[in-house]
Structures are given as structure tokens and as C-alpha cells.
């Protein structure tokens, strides 16, 4: 796990895709954790957007209302649940 911090506050980290347990057995996964996440603005409870393409993964911080809005677009039933339980993000 080599890491490299560059002048414009970027870091490169070499991680290995491994098998992680899931209900149906094992699936490919990546463990992304460490104090450096907080140093770069990611805190427990934050929402992130994960974009996956051919040979590339981009993780970006997003606000709660944007994250919920994106989820509702994919599953309109969530909108009714959010209203029922008064879960609108502030």
C-alpha cells in the first residue's frame, strides 16, 4: 500500500481488489479507509457519489440532499418513504 501526496493536495494510493464476503458468497471489493480520508475532507456520515467506468472509479463527496435526490430518481418509492417518516435532509 504505497501512498504519494502531491503539492496540490492529491494522494495516490495503490490498493488491491480482494474478495469480500456478501450474503451469496464473495464478491470483488476494495477497502478504502484511513485517517487520510478526514485529512482530505471525508468524515463519517458524509455522502459520496461513486462513478464506475471501464478500468476507473471516481469517488466524490456530495451533500445529503443531492444524494437523496439521486436515489429517488432511481427508485421513486423512496420519495414516499421519505415523506412518511419525515426524513427530508436539512
N, C-alpha and C positions, 0 to 999 in steps of 0.2 A: 504494500500500500504506500507507494511513493506520493508525496504531495509537493506542489510547487506554487508559491504565491508570487504573482507578478505585481508590478508597480501600480497598475490601475485597479487594484483590489479584486483580482481574479485568482482563482486557485484551480489547479488541475489535480485530479486525484485518480489513480488507477485502481479500479475495483474489479472484482471477478464475479461474473454471473454464476450463481450457485443454485442448487435445488433447495427450495424452501417448502416446508410442509403446508398442505392445504387439505381440506376435507376429503378430497378424492385421491389423495396421494401427494406427490411432489410436483412443483411447477418451477420454472426458471424464475429467479428473483435476484434483486440487488439490495444489500443492506447499506443504507445511507444514513449515517448517524455520527455525531461527534460535536464537540464544543465549537468547532469551526462554523457550524450552521448558525449558531447565535451570533458569532462574530460577523457574519455576512447578512444578518437581518432576519433569520428564520427562527421563530420562537415556538415553543409548544402551544398548540391551539390555532396557529396560523393555518390558512388555507393555501394550497398550492395547486397550480394547473400543470398537468403533465401532458406533454405533447410527444407522441411516439411516431417516428417515421422510419424509413429504411436506414438501419445502422445508426440511428441517432435518437436521443432522448433529451428533451429540454424541460426543466422544471423551473417555473416562475411563481413567485409569491403573488397572491391575488387577495382582494378583500372578500369578506364573508358574503356580502350581498351579491357580488359578481359571481361567486362560486355557487350560491344557491340558485341564482337566475339561470346559470348554465345547466345546472342539474334539472331544473324544472323544464327547460326546453327539451331535454332528453326524455323526461318522464313527467308528463303533465299531472299525474296523480299526486305527485309531491306537493303541488300547489294547494290542493285540498287539505292535505295533512298539515301543512304549514299554517294554513288559516285555522283549522280545527284546534290546533294546540297553541296558537298564537306564538309561533316560533320565528316570526319575521326578524331577521338580523338587524341590529342597530348600526 
